[in-house]
């Protein structure tokens, strides 16, 4: 797989959310940035959504990043341009360990 590193031009953060109870027993959420990197952004087109019989209320996005030794899992989220995306699927891109695909989705305001 031939990737042009110049296409990795979108700055993203991979974030872990931790829920804890405060002194009064209320849930509080803290965020920890696990990884900050550049990514290639690909949005799934409407035609692909129709072919996959997918829910149009969800925006589907693929981020392609360089492989990292940091542990990334589906409980984390990706923040790009002030918007949070839920990680749906992680995939090592190709046979090498050079890149990783992060498939995400976000609920639209209508959804």
Secondary structure as UniProt FT lines:
FT   HELIX           5..7
FT   STRAND          10..21
FT   TURN            23..24
FT   STRAND          27..43
FT   HELIX           46..51
FT   TURN            52..53
FT   TURN            56..57
FT   STRAND          58..66
FT   TURN            74..75
FT   STRAND          77..80
FT   TURN            81..82
FT   STRAND          83..93
FT   STRAND          99..107
FT   TURN            109..110
//
